[in-house]
């Protein structure tokens, strides 16, 4: 769903991923965790599906899902009591979701794998075939971007220290 943002496409990509994984199981060398191997296959299938959909869109043959059938994944920050706190929570949620949507794919992927899926830096590096240092810098940068946007509606941001930003003369 993170790649396709459409339930039907996600189901198609998932089915294709499991078919490819089953077919390639004899080639799994146990050099990485099974999860990261399978994730890599799934993300490639989702990307391939999106590329195919983009080609279809150029040809004018794609059907757009209506909003009633779009997947909704409610997330809960915390239970709050007052209308002001509820409004603030919704504002923060909206800013975080919008910022995630606007991140480039490499940043969105690493921050999602780290913060939502809970993968280690090493597992993310393996799944994405990039160095651990690159994962760390992308996670740091994605957190910084999200924090900066959250601070527009909530002074506390993500709770990150702003001394680095202040000492470099940035706002």
Secondary structure as the mmCIF struct_conf table of DSSP 4:
data_model
#
loop_
_struct_conf.conf_type_id
_struct_conf.id
_struct_conf.beg_label_comp_id
_struct_conf.beg_label_asym_id
_struct_conf.beg_label_seq_id
_struct_conf.end_label_comp_id
_struct_conf.end_label_asym_id
_struct_conf.end_label_seq_id
TURN_TY1_P TURN_TY1_P1 UNK A 2 UNK A 4
BEND BEND1 UNK A 6 UNK A 6
HELX_RH_AL_P HELX_RH_AL_P1 UNK A 7 UNK A 24
HELX_RH_3T_P HELX_RH_3T_P1 UNK A 25 UNK A 27
BEND BEND2 UNK A 30 UNK A 32
HELX_RH_AL_P HELX_RH_AL_P2 UNK A 34 UNK A 59
TURN_TY1_P TURN_TY1_P2 UNK A 60 UNK A 60
HELX_LH_PP_P HELX_LH_PP_P1 UNK A 62 UNK A 66
HELX_RH_3T_P HELX_RH_3T_P2 UNK A 67 UNK A 69
BEND BEND3 UNK A 70 UNK A 70
BEND BEND4 UNK A 82 UNK A 82
HELX_RH_AL_P HELX_RH_AL_P3 UNK A 83 UNK A 102
BEND BEND5 UNK A 103 UNK A 103
HELX_RH_AL_P HELX_RH_AL_P4 UNK A 105 UNK A 111
HELX_RH_PI_P HELX_RH_PI_P1 UNK A 112 UNK A 116
BEND BEND6 UNK A 117 UNK A 117
HELX_RH_AL_P HELX_RH_AL_P5 UNK A 121 UNK A 128
TURN_TY1_P TURN_TY1_P3 UNK A 129 UNK A 129
BEND BEND7 UNK A 130 UNK A 130
HELX_RH_AL_P HELX_RH_AL_P6 UNK A 132 UNK A 150
TURN_TY1_P TURN_TY1_P4 UNK A 151 UNK A 153
TURN_TY1_P TURN_TY1_P5 UNK A 155 UNK A 158
BEND BEND8 UNK A 159 UNK A 159
HELX_RH_AL_P HELX_RH_AL_P7 UNK A 163 UNK A 167
TURN_TY1_P TURN_TY1_P6 UNK A 168 UNK A 169
#
